[in-house]
Amino acid sequence: MLKLALVPFILAVLAATSALAQPAPEFPRPEDGYFQETLKIAPGVWSFVEPRFQVQPIGNVTLIEQSDGLVLVDSGGSPGSARRIVAEIRRFSAKPVNAVIITHWHGDHPQGLSEILKAWPKARTIATRATQAHLKDRRTMNTPAAFDPAADETFYRRGQSFIAYSRRMAEQASDPAEKVGWAAAGRLFTQYAEDMRGAVTISTTEAFDERLDLPDARTPIEVRFLGRANTDGDAIVWLPKQKVLISGDIVVAPFPFGFGSYPADWLRTLDRIRAYDFEVLVPGHGRPQRDRAYLDRLSGAIAEVRAKVASLVAQGVSLEDARKRLDFTDQTRAFVGDDPWLRRWFSEYWSTPFLASAYKEAKGEPIVQTLGSE
């Protein structure tokens, strides 16, 4: 599954540990960084930001104030996170949320939409046409379009299995960072299981192909599809007066997510993003960026893997052998340094799935955006 609610590695763990006894619940601590932080990005612009990398990612959400109301970019990674966002928004303004823009279909971005619409039922919901189609497609999404008690209970039980697995991994870990990381992951999934209770996938009511504008004298908003990248329907949001660009998962920190991506198109899309004269870039995960250094690192990583994989494909090397031959040591160090916990997940989220996408591209094979694809 595509970083939608649980990544492929985690799904395999859940299948293998379904019989484990449930541990006593232990919820996230402040140092775990599970709950999003509120950051002021520019006048009238705030982001609810994932403080650090999580095994189960929670997409950043950005709040934009216009003259007659508010606009959200993405909706939270779960019903629970969306409820916290609703409460935070109401601290800032009595204005209604008039629109919600969903940047792409991965579940940690649209999964809170149902709760946002409970608070502001008249809000417009907007996405690219490709993203809208994915949100309607049961092969893509892992929560139903309407509440299903049986599906809800199954999802909850799977979460309990991973809590138990994380606790066991923490007990067995010899490296202190691994021990801390697995313990925090167990607490994260305890909260996430509760936050996902009642989750449904709601598609948007509006879709666009290349551009959609939300005019306003104070804060005009331009929504654009610049090309495929992390998915086939990634939208960016540009605030020309504030010079803020919101990228969705086209840009993710501390390292990119490579599942089911489109390497050549991703490079071209990054070039188009680089052409904007932004002063702040809000990524899909991670803290806001105020220069182009990370964009350059990301583009370099994509280009390097594409070139090496194309050379191996030309030699007739199999995907399995390509995995053995490609060395990601320099990329790992560039993105995560010597952090042993992040180094572990760099492979799961970036190098392994992105290599698969680059291999398919070099072979001329289609990259399909479905549940469970790499």
N, C-alpha and C positions, 0 to 999 in steps of 0.2 A: 504494500500500500504506500502511496506517495505522501509521506509526511502529512497525512490527512488527519488522522487521529493517532495512529500508531505506525511507526516506520516498520519495514520488513523484518529487521532484526528483532524488534520487540514482538511482533506477531509470532515469530518462530518460538520465542521464549514462552509466550502465553500458551501456545499449543503444547509445549513440552512440560509445562508446570501447572496444568489445570487442576491437578489433584493435590497440590500443596495446601497445607492448612493455612487459614487466614491468620495473619499476625494481629496483635492488638493495634488499633489505629494510632498513628503518630503523624501529626499534621506539620506542614512546613514551618521552619523557623525563619526569622528575619534574614539570617545570613544565607539561606538557600536561594533567595532571589526569585521565588516563584511568583509573587504578586507584582503586577506591573507598577512602575513608578510614573508619576506625572511630571513631565518636563515642558516648560514653556519654550517653544521653538522660535516664535516671532510674535509681534502684536496680533492677538486674536487667533493664535495657532498653538495648540498643545498636543503633545503625544503621550500616550500611555504605553510605556516602553518596557519590554522584557529586559531586566537588568543584566542578565548573563545567560549564557547558553544553558538550555535545559534538554534533557533526553527527550521529553515530550515538549516540543516547541509551542510557544504561545505568541501568535503574531502581534506586532505592534499595531496600535490603533491611533489615528490622528483626528483631532477635533478642530474644525475650522469655523470661525464665526463670521457670518455674513450679516448684512443689515437687518434682514427680517427673520433670521433663524440660523441654525447650525447645520453643518455637513460633517458626516463621519466618513473616514476612509478606513474600511474594514470594520469588523463588528465584534471582535473578541474570539478567543479560541474555544469557548464553551459557553453554555448558558450561565454558569456561575461567574465566569470572568465578565460576561456582558452585564450582568446585574451590578457588579462592582463598578463597571464603567458608567452605567446609567447613574448610579449614586454620585460618582465623581463629577459627571457632567452637570448635574443639578447643583453642585457646589459652585460652579462657575457662572451659570446663566439660567434664567427662567425662560429663555427662548426655546422653541421646539426644535427638535432635529427634523429638518425638512428633507434630507436625502442621506442615503447611505451608499457609498461606492465600494464595491467589492473588487479588490485588485486581481484576484485569481481564485481558483476553486479549492485549493488545499484547505482542509477543514479547520485549521487553526486560524483562518481568516474570516470565513463566513459563518462559523458554527454558533456565534452569538446573535445572529440576525433575528431569530424568533423573539428573543428577550428585548432587543432594541425596539422591535415593532409592537410589543406589548406596551412599552412606555410611550411610543410615538407612532400610532397605527397609520397615520396619514403620510408617513415619510416615503418619498420615492426610493426605489431600490434599483441600482444601476450596475451594469458590468459589461464587458465586451460580449459580443455574440457567442464566442467560443466558451467563455466562462459560464455564461447563462446556460448553455447547452449541457455542460458538465454538471452543473448544480441540479439539473433535472434528470440526470442519467444515473440509474441505480447501479450500473457497473462501475461508476466512478466514486460515488459517495458511500460512506459506511454507516450513515444514520438515515432512517426513513424520512419520507416527506411529511408524514403525520405520526403522532406518538403511537408507539407499539410497545405495550408493557413487556412482552416476551423479549423483544430485541433490546429493550432498555436493560432488562435484567441480565441478559447474556453479556452485553458490553460491560456492565458493572462487575460481573464475576471475572471476566478476563482481566480487568484492572486489578482485582484482588490477587490474582495469580502473579502478576508482575510485582506487586508490593512484596509478596513473599519471596520471589526470586531476588529482588533487589536486596532484601535483608540478608538472604543467604550469601549473596556475592559480597556484601559488606563484611560479613563475618569471615569469609575465606580470603579476602584481599590481603596481600602482604604489603603492598605499597600504600602509604598513608593517604595519598591523594585519591587513590582508587577506593579506599575504605570510606573516606568522606563523601566521595561522589556517589557511590552506590547507596549509602545511607540517606543522602539527600534525595536521590531518585525515588527511594521507597516512600519518603514523606511527600514528595511531589505527586506521585501516583495516588496516594491516599486522598489528597485534595482534589486531584483531577477526576477521580472516580465519582466523587460527590458533585463536582462542578458539571459533569457531563450527564447527570441524571435528567431525563426528559429531553435530551438533545434531539433535534430534528434538523433536516437540511431544507432550507427554503431557497428557492431560486429567485432571481430578481424579476421585477415586472418590466424593466426597461433594459434594452441592449443597444450597443452601437458597434460600428465596424472600425472606424478610424478616429473619430473625435466626437466629443460632446462637451458643451460649455454650460456652466452655471453662472450666468452674468450677475454682477453686483458692483455697485460703485465703490464699495469699501474693499471687498475681497473677491475679485473674479476668480473663478476656478475653471481650469482647462483639464479635461480628462482625455487621455490619448492612448491609442494602441500604436506603439512604435515598432512592433514586430515580436515574433516569438522569442522566448528566452528560457526562463525557468519552466514555463508552461506554454501552451499554444494560444493563450488569451490574456497575457499579462497586461494590465493597465497601469499607467503612471498618472499621477496628479500633479499639475504644475500651478503654482500660485505666483503669477508674474509680478505682482506688486510687492509681495513679501520675499520673493526669490527663494521659495521653498519648493523642492521637488520631492515627492513621495513615491518611492520606487516599487513598493510591494517586494516580492521575493526575487525580482531581477537582481537586487543587491541584498545580501544577507551577511551579517557579521556575528561572530569572529571568523567564520569560514562559510563558503557558499553551500547550498544544498543542490545536489546534482541529479536528483531523481527525475527520470523521464524528460530531461531537458533537450534543447535544440542548440548544439554547440555553435555552428556557424551563424545562425540567426542571433544567438545570444551576443556574440561579438559585435554584430552590426547594431543591435539594440543598445548596447553599452556605448558605442560610438555616438549614437543619437542622443543618449542621455548626457554624455560629456559635452555636447554642443550647447546645452542649456547653461545660462549664466547664473546657476544657482549659488546661493550663499550657504544653504543648509540642504543636505540630502537626508531624508528619513528612510532608512532601510526597512525591509520587512521584518527583520529581527536585528537586535543590537541598537547601540546608541546612535544618535544623529551624527552625521559627518559634515565637516566644514571645509573640506578640500577634496581633491581628486585622487589622493594617494591610494585609497583602497580600490577605487574604480580601476586604476592602472594595474594594481596587483591582481585583481580578479580577471581583467582582460588578458594579462600575461599568462595566468594559470590556464585559462581556457585555450589560448592559442598554443601553448606548449603541449598540452595533452593532445589536441587535435593533430598537430604536426607529427608527434611521435606515433600516435595510433595509426595515422594514414600510412606512415612508412612501414609499420608492422603488417598492416592489411595488404599492402602491395607485395610483401614478401610471403603472403599466404599464412601468416601466423594466426592461430585460433584465439578466441577471446580468452580462454583459460590460460594459454601461454602468454598472451599479452599482459595479463594480470601479474604473472610471475616476472616478466621482463621489465615492466615500467617501474621506475624508482621515484617515489613521491617524497623522498626525504627532504629535499630543498623546499618543496611547497608546504610540507607539514611544518617545517621550521618557520617559514615566512608567515604563515597564518596563525599558528598557535604556540610557537616557541617550544619550550621544553615542558610545558604543562602536560603531565602524563594522562590526566583525565580527558582533556580536550584532544590530545593526540589519538586516544582510543576512538573517539567519535568522529574525528576528521575522516577516517577511512570509511566509516559506516554512512556518513551523510554526504561526503564529497567524492573522494577518489574512486571508491568502488562503483557507485552508481553512475558517476559522470564518465568513467572509462567505458562503461557499457553503452552509454548514449553516443559517445564519440566513435565507438567501434561500429555501431549500427549505421551511423552517418557515413563513415568511410566505406562501408559495404553497400551503401545505397539502400539500406533497409528502412522501413518506416518506423518512426518513434511514436508509439501509441500511448496516449494519456488515459490509463485505466488503473483501477485499484490493483495494487500489487506489481505494477510495472517498474522497471528501473530506468 
